[in-house]
Amino acid sequence: MNTKTAPVPDQDALKRIGTMVRQRLDADPQAYKIPTDKAEIYAIGDLFTPEECQRLMRMIDAVARPSELHETAYVAKFRTSYSGNFDPHDPFVKAISRRIDDALGLPDKVGESIQGQRYLPGQEFKPHNDWFYTDQEYWKLERKRGGQRCWTAMAFLNEVEEGGHTHFVEVGASIEPKPGVLLAWNNATPEGLPNLDTLHAGTPVIKGQKYVLTKWYRTRKHT
């Protein structure tokens, strides 16, 4: 596969971490693997209680602001949700974060702060990859801050009346939000290359609202 990023930074780490998390999730009877050879995508049901989901939604309302991309200004019509980072020192947030870490078998130190996101009717996040494009200027900073993103963990917090699916474009999987479900995927291939087939979108909410939280993991300690 030509990812146009050769030589690939962090390839060995991406391969090693991918193997470790894959083995962890394959051994978890609660984890369901999306049937595809193009990407490693798992869903874990009921990881969070309804009460925890409600509390997290209230926390998102408190921190939500127009979403940004890679430290840049709000980009209209590409990512039109509202988002905000949770306080990583809050005991409740730490407990939620630890549960996600345990599900994937990854140490907290390689995780970014949990981000909450809220989508109102008409809001969306157009198709994108979570891994960093290492030929871009922002990579100079991100390489120092923990390196490439390896896994993404995203939790659905509520049912959406209509729309708001997570659509993996190349895989052809459109996943409906279900409260308490954690969706996790490997941003790399088993060989440790950024996986182009993880291209995904938050499709427009048509009716209701959509609340999710996301935690991205790096190949090294995140700073």
C-alpha positions as a printed Julia matrix, in Angstrom:
223×3 Matrix{Float64}:
   0.0     0.0    0.0
   1.32    3.44  -0.89
   0.48    5.85   1.93
   2.79    8.59   0.55
   4.42    8.87   3.97
   7.46    6.57   3.49
   9.62    6.17   5.44
   6.8     5.78   7.93
   7.38    7.35  11.36
   6.48    5.13  14.32
   5.82    2.1   12.09
   7.32   -0.42  14.51
   5.35    1.04  17.43
   2.13    1.08  15.42
   2.63   -2.58  14.51
   3.45   -3.59  18.09
   0.57   -1.68  19.69
  -1.84   -2.9   17.03
  -0.98   -6.5   17.82
  -1.34   -5.95  21.57
  -4.75   -4.26  21.4
  -6.04   -6.68  18.76
  -5.23   -9.64  21.0
  -6.88   -7.92  23.95
 -10.11   -7.19  22.09
 -10.25  -10.56  20.34
 -10.15  -12.19  23.77
 -12.93   -9.98  25.17
 -16.33  -11.74  24.89
 -18.05   -8.33  25.06
 -16.17   -7.0   22.02
 -17.69   -7.46  18.57
 -15.44   -7.14  15.53
 -16.97   -5.45  12.5
 -16.69   -8.01   9.67
 -14.23   -6.45   7.22
 -10.68   -7.08   6.04
 -10.06   -3.38   5.4
  -9.79   -2.14   8.98
  -9.85   -3.34  12.57
 -13.04   -1.94  14.11
 -14.58   -3.2   17.34
 -17.72   -2.37  19.32
 -18.15   -3.02  23.05
 -21.69   -2.74  24.38
 -22.83   -1.32  27.73
 -19.42   -0.02  28.75
 -21.15    2.95  30.39
 -24.38    3.07  32.37
 -27.33    5.3   31.4
 -26.59    7.46  34.46
 -22.95    7.89  33.41
 -24.03    8.77  29.87
 -26.39   11.45  31.18
 -23.68   12.91  33.4
 -21.19   12.96  30.54
 -23.72   14.71  28.3
 -24.16   17.45  30.89
 -20.38   17.8   31.07
 -20.18   18.16  27.31
 -22.79   20.93  27.41
 -20.57   22.75  29.92
 -17.38   22.65  27.81
 -18.73   22.62  24.24
 -17.45   25.24  21.82
 -17.04   25.22  18.01
 -14.8    22.29  17.08
 -11.28   22.9   15.83
  -8.86   20.95  13.67
  -5.18   20.57  14.62
  -4.95   23.78  16.64
  -6.34   25.81  13.75
  -9.39   28.03  13.59
 -12.89   26.59  13.27
 -13.37   25.21   9.77
 -16.89   25.93   8.56
 -18.78   23.17   6.78
 -16.17   20.46   7.47
 -16.48   19.87  11.19
 -19.53   21.72  12.39
 -19.99   20.1   15.79
 -19.23   21.56  19.21
 -16.57   19.99  21.39
 -14.42   20.43  24.45
 -11.83   18.58  26.5
 -12.72   17.21  29.93
 -10.65   18.0   33.0
  -8.28   14.99  33.19
  -7.95   15.47  36.97
 -11.69   15.17  37.65
 -12.21   11.88  39.56
 -15.23   10.91  37.45
 -13.39   11.63  34.21
 -10.39    9.63  35.45
 -12.64    6.64  36.19
 -14.23    6.81  32.73
 -10.83    7.19  31.1
  -9.42    4.23  33.02
 -12.31    2.05  31.88
 -11.53    2.86  28.26
  -7.82    2.22  28.85
  -8.61   -1.16  30.4
 -10.88   -2.16  27.52
  -8.06   -1.59  25.03
  -5.23   -2.61  27.35
  -3.37    0.67  26.87
  -1.71    2.84  29.55
  -3.28    6.2   30.29
  -0.01    8.02  29.61
  -0.29    7.42  25.87
  -3.87    8.71  25.75
  -4.95   12.22  24.92
  -7.44   14.0   27.15
 -10.99   12.81  26.6
 -12.91   15.11  24.28
 -16.69   15.44  24.34
 -18.61   16.32  21.19
 -22.16   17.5   20.57
 -23.9    17.56  17.19
 -27.12   19.5   16.64
 -29.43   19.08  13.62
 -27.48   19.68  10.42
 -24.07   19.35  12.07
 -21.55   16.79  10.87
 -17.88   15.82  10.58
 -17.04   15.1    6.95
 -14.87   12.1    5.96
 -11.45   12.19   7.6
  -8.73   10.01   9.1
  -7.65   10.32  12.73
  -3.98    9.6   12.04
  -1.63   12.49  11.38
  -0.36   13.33   7.9
   3.36   13.42   8.54
   4.07   15.64   5.53
   2.08   18.46   7.1
   3.52   21.29   9.19
   1.58   20.27  12.32
   3.44   16.93  12.45
   6.57   18.67  13.78
   4.63   19.47  16.95
   2.62   16.25  17.15
   5.74   14.11  16.79
   7.12   15.73  19.94
   3.8    15.46  21.78
   3.55   11.67  21.58
   3.88   10.69  17.95
   1.34    9.09  15.65
  -2.18    8.22  16.73
  -2.57    4.45  16.96
  -6.1     3.7   18.23
  -9.28    5.73  18.52
 -11.93    5.0   21.17
 -15.3     6.7   20.78
 -18.31    6.24  23.04
 -21.91    6.94  22.08
 -23.88    8.58  24.87
 -27.42    8.86  23.51
 -29.81    7.68  20.84
 -30.21   10.06  17.92
 -33.72   10.46  16.56
 -32.48   10.46  12.97
 -29.02   10.59  11.35
 -25.72   10.99  13.14
 -24.19    7.66  12.18
 -20.46    6.96  12.16
 -19.81    6.0    8.56
 -16.6     4.21   7.57
 -16.56    5.23   3.94
 -14.14    2.67   2.48
 -15.37   -0.19   4.67
 -19.01    0.5    3.89
 -20.1     0.31   7.52
 -22.55    2.84   8.95
 -22.86    2.52  12.72
 -25.91    3.87  14.52
 -25.36    5.57  17.89
 -26.32    3.36  20.83
 -25.94    4.72  24.38
 -23.07    3.2   26.35
 -21.38    1.56  23.34
 -17.65    2.05  22.84
 -16.4     1.95  19.26
 -12.65    1.38  18.88
 -10.5     1.12  15.77
  -6.9     0.76  14.77
  -5.76    3.75  12.72
  -2.95    1.64  11.27
  -2.72   -1.56   9.27
  -1.34   -4.72  10.91
   1.97   -3.79   9.23
   2.07   -0.45  11.08
   1.16    1.82   8.17
  -1.49    4.56   8.41
  -4.68    2.87   7.19
  -6.4     4.83   4.44
  -9.44    2.6    4.87
 -10.2     4.09   8.3
 -11.66    7.11   6.52
 -14.82    7.91   8.46
 -17.46   10.58   8.9
 -19.95   11.73  11.46
 -22.99   11.96   9.19
 -25.35   14.92   9.63
 -27.81   14.78  12.49
 -31.29   15.13  10.98
 -33.42   15.08  14.13
 -32.4    15.31  17.76
 -28.88   15.7   19.11
 -25.83   13.45  19.19
 -23.38   13.23  22.09
 -20.12   11.29  21.92
 -16.81   11.24  23.71
 -13.5    10.39  22.09
 -10.08    9.37  23.36
  -7.18    9.1   20.95
  -4.06    7.12  21.76
  -0.48    7.83  20.66
   2.55    5.6   20.12
   4.4     7.29  23.01
   3.58    9.3   26.13
   1.29   12.18  25.24
   2.35   15.58  26.5
